[in-house]
Amino acid sequence: MEKSFSFQTHLLHNKWKMDEETGAVSVPIQHASTFHQFDFDTFGKYDYSRCGNPTREALEDTIAELEGGVRGFAFSSGMAAISTAFLLLSKGDHVLITEDVYGGTYRVVTDVLSRFGIEYTFVDMTNLHEVACNIRPNTKVIYLETPSNPLLKITDIRGVVKLAKAHGCLTFLDNTFSTPALQRPLELGVDVVLHSATKFLAGHSDVVAGLAVVRDEQLGKKLYQLQNAFGAVLGVQDAWLVLRGLKTLHVRLHYASQSAMKIAQFLKNHPKVEEVYYPGLSNHQGHAIHRNQADGFGAVLSFRLADEDAVRTFVQHVKIPVFAVSLGAVESILSYPAKMSHAAMPKKEREKRGITDGLLRLSVGLEAAEDLIADFEHALSYVGEKHFA
Ligand SMILES: *Cc1c(COP(=O)(O)O)cnc(C)c1O
C-alpha cells in the first residue's frame, strides 16, 4: 500500500481507480471463460478463468494490498476460502482450533477433515497456556478467530503467533468481523488471513464470497495451486460487487462501530439484559488486548436475555433489524446463534461455549443509533411480562 495514503483514501485511489485503456472508473467485468492465444510459442497471462481472470484478480490484488499481504485469492464463499486453506493439510496432521469458531468451520473440521485423517483439538484460544499445552508434534495449523463469533472473545494474536512459530506451525485467522479496516493480522505475523467477504467487505447482503491472503510467496504458490485444483473460485459479477462494496468499507465500519458502542452501553444498563459482549466495553475481558492489536471494536455485539421465551418476545417486537443469519451489512441484522449460525453444533457443545438459548447477536448497520436504541427499549419492555391467552 502506498504509505502516504491512509486506509480510506487507498480504498478509492489505487491501481483500479481507472481502467488504463478506456479511463473507465469502475473495474470492467470480464466474463470470458477462455482467452485467445495470439502467439503460438508464448501464451498470454490469462488462459482459462478458473486459473485467472482479470476482474477476480483486481479483487485478489486489492485484498492482498489492504491486508498487507503478497497474494490474495477470491473464492465462491467464505467457507470455500476456509476449506481450501485447510487443504494445505495432509493426512496425519493436527489442527489446533478455537472452540469459539464459526459454526460452518466447526462442521468442516469435525465432519469433513476428520474423514481424511486430519486430527483436531478445540481449545480456549484466549488462554495461551491451554494453547501451548495442546500443541503436538504433528500440529501444523493453529486456527484463530478474533473477535470470535458470537461471544466476541479476544485472542492475543501476537501471543499465539509466537507459540506457533516456536513449534513450526502455521497460523490461520478468520478476520471477517474486523476486516483490514480495523485489524491486519499479517502485520502481526499470521500466515493466512481468511474472510467471509459476504459480510463487511461486500457489506450489502447481496453477494456470497470468500477471500484468503498470505504474506509469504511460497505459501501463496501452494494456495494458488489449491484454489485452481479445487476450483471454488468467485464469479466475476460477484467479484465486482465485492470491489464495489469495498470502496465504502471504512466509512461503513467506522460509523456502525460508533453505533455499536452506544447500543452496547444502552444494553449494559438495561435491567432485562443479563450480559453484553462487546470488546469496546472496558469491562470486556479482552478489551486491552484488542486495543493493542486492532484499530477499532467493530460493529458486532451479543447480549443475553433470560431464556428462549425472552428472546422470542424481543424478536417479535423489534421493528428495525432484520431477523436473519449473517452480519456486516448496511441494515442491522439480529441473529439467534442457537438456532442459526450454531445450529450445526450439538446443544451440549453449544452450551459449553456459552451459546445458550438466551443469547442474541446484533450486527449493527447504518441506521441512526438513536432509532435502534428506541426500538430495542420498546421491544425489551415486553420481555418478561406474563401473557395470558
Ligand atoms: C459467515 C462467516 C463465515 C462463512 O462465510 P460464507 O461466506 O457464509 O461461506 C466464516 N467465518 C465467519 C466469522 C463468518 O461470519
The ligand as a Gaussian input file, in Angstrom:
#p B3LYP/6-31G(d) Opt

LIG

0 1
 C      -20.182000     -16.048000       7.529000
 C      -18.889000     -16.457000       8.114000
 C      -18.115000     -17.467000       7.527000
 C      -18.571000     -18.251000       6.318000
 O      -18.638000     -17.462000       5.175000
 P      -19.660000     -17.738000       3.953000
 O      -19.390000     -16.586000       3.057000
 O      -21.038000     -17.739000       4.548000
 O      -19.300000     -19.058000       3.396000
 C      -16.904000     -17.754000       8.119000
 N      -16.476000     -17.115000       9.220000
 C      -17.197000     -16.155000       9.807000
 C      -16.674000     -15.487000      11.035000
 C      -18.434000     -15.796000       9.278000
 O      -19.154000     -14.848000       9.878000

